[in-house]
Amino acid sequence: MRVATWLTGPDREVAWRGDRPLMLSSMHRQVVALSQRLAARPGTHWALCFDDSYRFCVALLACWYAGKTPVMPGHCRAALLDEMQERLDGVVCDMVLAVTLPQLAWDDAEAPGPLPPLSEHAELVLFTSGSTGTPRQVIRTLAAMEQESRWISTLWGARLPGCRVIASVSHQHLYGLSFRIFLPMMLRLPFAAQPIFYGEQLIRLPRDGRYLFVSSPAFLSRLDDALTAPACERIVSAGGVLHDAAAQQVWQRFGCPVSEIYGSTETGVLAWRVCDRPEPNWHAFPEVRLAQAAPDRWQVWSPLIGNASGLTLDDRIVMQPDGGFQLAGRHDRIVKIGDKRLSLSEIERRLLSLPEVADAAALVVTRHERQAIGVVLSLTTPLDEAALHQRRQQWKRQLQRWLEPLAMPRYWRVVPAIPVTAQSKRAWPQIEELFHVTD
């Protein structure tokens, strides 16, 4: 189903908030009203900052119908939005934001009338963590988003009619956008306007419903063993690999195996697997082609990429005899903690902007099977313990303006000089040793 037909057809429940159904007829009128407000504003690129998925969907459609380009900044911290001023003309939001950019606040307004045709060149802009530390702009065409939804619908859509869509992931990233917004709108399935934050919320769902649950490895692995789960037709997970033990527990609890998606913001969906056995192989979608471009390097081609030369993957891939593949780690400095993709280079860049920090190295530290960010700093001026403690509190407050909670350093080490090799590269074994003594 094309996005242009999302708002057509008989009135129906398109989403729900609490115990209140949200109807298609009202969504249509809200898209008309917001698109008129946007069309009257100058500029083309408007950031969408929404907690509520229904309102986000209205704003997304309103941007396209107003001839604007929606921008998804990844997170909605004011400092980040102000830093992106040259790339943005304003912000559409349902939250209070202390930014200098023009703001268009959500107001529930409705207006009757038809909508203009959607542009064939409609697109949206996303930002993802780049390996250099600077957020990387990714442009996704509306046509590619629609094609991706058709692939997913062909793969799993036959058993989804009658399901309601719940999610523990944000619509502000491509995975949530594809599975929490595009897929239910295309299949005409009602979706929850509010996210699932805690396993206890699953218990309160109506027991007579069937659900498509869009989640992540971090959320699924934290579920209480005693949880009474609702009936799920399918559970989808992405954003990282779900370990076999957690996958088995979820299967026992929900009565269906987890379906995992592999892909990225740059590529869209690439492959899938169902966790109905230990370490199942990944299978590429039929339209996706993988080929070895160099030793330990793989190139991918897909209609969703829109680049005839394809893209080189940052993941290491091991092909299997059945044509599937296994993932064997990454080449770059993008890491996954929980279900968040974090750039160690970005964390280092922010640390280097702090006063008195001469050099910085960031890495992942594992303690008691939990991962967090550790940082090693060298300073321009030596500090005693009392002064260092005071400075660290100041640094944390400054970093909170830029970094998401999972990206905030938890473990700190200060050294005269960060260890390097004879080739002047980071000596990571020695750096890691600095964290062998627990805090």
Secondary structure as UniProt FT lines:
FT   HELIX           3..5
FT   TURN            6..7
FT   STRAND          13..17
FT   TURN            18..19
FT   STRAND          20..23
FT   HELIX           24..39
FT   STRAND          45..49
FT   HELIX           53..65
FT   TURN            66..67
FT   STRAND          69..72
FT   HELIX           78..83
FT   HELIX           85..87
FT   STRAND          90..93
FT   STRAND          103..105
FT   TURN            120..121
FT   STRAND          123..128
FT   TURN            131..132
FT   STRAND          136..141
FT   HELIX           142..156
FT   HELIX           157..159
FT   TURN            161..162
FT   STRAND          164..167
FT   TURN            171..172
FT   HELIX           174..176
FT   HELIX           177..182
FT   HELIX           183..187
FT   STRAND          191..192
FT   HELIX           199..203
FT   TURN            207..208
FT   STRAND          211..215
FT   HELIX           217..221
FT   TURN            225..226
FT   STRAND          232..237
FT   HELIX           244..254
FT   STRAND          258..264
FT   TURN            265..267
FT   STRAND          268..274
FT   STRAND          282..284
FT   TURN            286..287
FT   STRAND          289..294
FT   TURN            295..296
FT   STRAND          297..301
FT   TURN            303..305
FT   TURN            308..309
FT   STRAND          311..312
FT   STRAND          315..319
FT   TURN            321..322
FT   STRAND          325..330
FT   STRAND          334..337
FT   TURN            338..339
FT   STRAND          340..343
FT   HELIX           344..352
FT   TURN            355..356
FT   STRAND          357..367
FT   TURN            368..369
FT   STRAND          370..379
FT   HELIX           385..399
FT   TURN            400..402
FT   HELIX           405..407
FT   STRAND          409..414
FT   TURN            422..423
FT   HELIX           428..433
FT   TURN            434..435
//
